[in-house]
Amino acid sequence: MYSGTTFRDQSGHLVGVHQRIDQLARRDLGQMCSHHVAILHFPSSRDILHFEGNNGPDGIKRKSPSVDEPWHYIDPTKPDDRDLVVMILDHHYNLVQALRQN
């Protein structure tokens, strides 16, 4: 997402696809959850955006390139390549559980 010298301390706070998705998801999930739970602490935009830029995946790649980076592609030559699908299902399950508990 970021390359070269364009990656700064404030990168990831205002612009970019990830940031827009974060803000829209927070807005929509916050509205959905507020109907079901009277008292719900849903993270603020600032809390969510804390994990972008240097504190997010791009920061990890910058700090230690090619170390423990998950593979985010499906290899079409391997019909049993399900790592990405499993990762997505795990993230979905964890998100649902966190929303139900809080």
C-alpha positions in Angstrom: 0.0 0.0 0.0 2.8 2.4 0.8 6.1 2.5 -0.9 9.4 4.4 -0.6 9.5 7.6 1.4 5.8 8.2 1.3 5.3 6.1 4.5 5.3 8.5 7.5 4.2 8.5 11.1 0.8 9.8 10.2 0.3 7.5 7.2 -2.9 5.5 7.4 -4.9 8.1 9.3 -6.8 10.0 6.6 -6.5 8.6 3.1 -6.4 5.2 1.5 -8.7 2.3 0.8 -8.1 0.6 4.2 -8.9 3.8 6.1 -12.2 4.3 4.2 -13.2 0.7 4.8 -12.3 1.0 8.5 -14.5 4.1 8.8 -17.4 2.7 6.9 -17.3 -0.6 8.8 -17.2 1.2 12.1 -20.1 3.3 11.2 -22.3 0.4 9.9 -21.4 -2.1 12.6 -21.9 0.6 15.3 -25.4 1.3 13.9 -26.2 -2.4 13.8 -24.9 -3.2 17.2 -26.6 -0.2 18.9 -30.0 -1.7 18.2 -29.2 -4.9 20.0 -27.1 -3.8 22.9 -28.0 -0.8 25.1 -24.4 -0.3 26.4 -21.8 -1.1 23.9 -18.3 0.2 23.7 -17.5 0.2 20.1 -14.0 1.4 19.2 -13.7 5.0 18.0 -12.4 5.8 14.6 -9.2 6.9 16.3 -8.9 3.5 18.1 -9.4 1.7 14.8 -7.0 3.9 12.8 -4.3 3.3 15.4 -3.8 0.0 13.7 -3.0 1.5 10.4 0.2 3.0 9.1 3.2 2.2 11.4 1.1 0.2 13.8 -0.6 -1.9 11.1 0.4 -4.5 8.6 2.3 -2.0 6.5 4.3 -1.0 9.5 5.2 -4.6 10.2 6.3 -5.1 6.6 8.5 -2.0 6.9 10.0 -2.9 10.2 10.8 -6.5 9.3 10.3 -7.2 5.6 9.6 -10.8 4.6 9.4 -12.1 8.1 6.3 -14.0 9.1 4.2 -12.4 6.4 1.1 -14.4 5.6 0.5 -15.5 2.0 -2.6 -13.5 0.8 -3.0 -15.3 -2.6 -4.6 -18.4 -3.9 -2.4 -20.5 -6.1 -4.6 -21.6 -9.0 -2.2 -24.5 -9.7 -2.9 -26.1 -6.3 -6.6 -27.1 -6.0 -6.1 -27.8 -2.2 -4.7 -24.3 -1.5 -7.1 -23.1 1.2 -4.8 -21.0 3.5 -6.3 -17.7 2.5 -9.9 -19.0 2.8 -9.1 -20.5 6.3 -7.6 -17.1 7.3 -10.7 -15.2 6.2 -13.0 -17.6 8.0 -10.9 -17.3 11.1 -11.0 -13.5 11.0 -14.8 -13.6 10.4 -15.3 -16.0 13.3 -13.2 -13.9 15.7 -15.0 -10.7 14.7 -18.4 -12.3 15.2 -17.4 -13.6 18.7 -15.9 -10.3 19.7 -19.1 -8.4 18.7 -21.3 -10.9 20.6 -19.2 -10.7 23.7 -19.0 -6.9 23.8 
